[in-house]
Amino acid sequence: MDGRSRMSTLIAAIRSAFTYLVIALYVAAAGTIGLAIALPLKLKGVLYELGHCGIALALGLSGIRYRVSGRHNVPKGTAVVYCSNHQSNVDPPVLYRALDRRLHILFKAELRSVPILGIVMETGGFIPVTRGKRDEAIGAIDLAAASIRSGNSFLIFPEGTRSLDGEVKEFRAGLYHLAHKVPEAELVPVFLQNLNRILPKGTLLPVPLLSTIVFGPPVQLLYGERKQDFLERTRDALLSLVPHAHS
């Protein structure tokens, strides 16, 4: 590694450390204040607005930017299930900021142990999913379906985990079970480009780059459609967005 590379790495490390510190302090302060308002007054909207402010701060400090294409494909006035590819830990906050002011998310149950943040997420209506435990996963899908029927839009990652190489993996059965429970739901495929380069799996140093978010036309479960056919058709709809992300 030459001197310029070492300097770039040092700057990235300092920038990242500063960003993580600021956001940790923000979550501690804003989360505590938000919960003090949201819990007794049942105003969870406060948590959403504080969340958007915190994410905007994090993205600004880390130099992560995004542009959106195809927003006209998102149905108006109805709950939407956004089905996105999954490349890095930056995906959820970027999509939370870009998709919907009151976006709900199926999130890893391990995050419930994060002080304040875990309580904030569950109070806001986010639903924890325990990977590898089928009964708990089905219970989470049931809760998500009920929330969608009540008018809430959701973000899910049908691959189930992050892709190491950026390629879109096979979709897991959870998407089919959710669509089967809420067949009227509009499933909007979302393709994320570049986020695996911004924060690759296994690193804590985000690279300040521009990401592209592309929305595709909605997909719905067809009457009598087999699980594998539906999963392949939905994945194909997402893959069809790849060329638009590079245009």
C-alpha positions, 0 to 999 in steps of 0.5 A: 500500500503506497502513501496515498492509499494509506492516507485515503484509508486513514481519512475514511477511518476517521470519517467513519469513526466520527459518523458512528459516534455522532449517530450513536449520540443521536440515537441515544438522545433523540431515541430517548426523547422520542420514546418519552413522547411516543409511548405515553401519547401514542404518537409513533410518527415522532419516531419516524420523523426523528429516524429520517433526521438521523439517517439524513445526518448519517448519509450526509456525514458519510458522503453516501448519496442516492438517486431514484428512478421509476417512482411513477411505478409506485401505486398511490394511496395504498399499502405497498410491499417493497421487494429489494435486493440486499447488498449491505447494511446501508440498504435499510437506512437508504431505503427507509429514507427513499421509499416512504415517510412511514415505511415499516421494515421486517428486521433482524431480531438481533437488533432488539438487543441494541440499546434504545434502537431496538425499542424504537424500532418495535414501538414504530411498528417494525417487526423482528424476524428470527432467521432459522426459526420457522415458527417465529418467522411465520409469526412475523409474516402474520404480523406483517400481513396484518399491518399491511392490511391496516395500510402500512407499507413494508420493506422486505429483502426476499433473498433473506441475507446480504449478497457477497458478490452483489448478484441477486440470489434466489428468493426465499419462501417468506415473500410467497407466504406474505403475498398469499396472506395479502394477495391484494398487496402491491409488490413493487420490485426495487433494485439497489445499485452500488451499495455493495461497493459503498459498504461491502459485507465485512467492513465498517468503512463506507465509501462515499459513492452515488447509489441508484434506486430503481422502482419497477411496475408492481407484481401481484400473486396470481390466483392458483400460482405455484410458490416457485413460479411466483418467486421466479417471476418476482425475481425476474421483475427485479432483475429486469431493472438492472439495466435501468440502474446503469443508464 
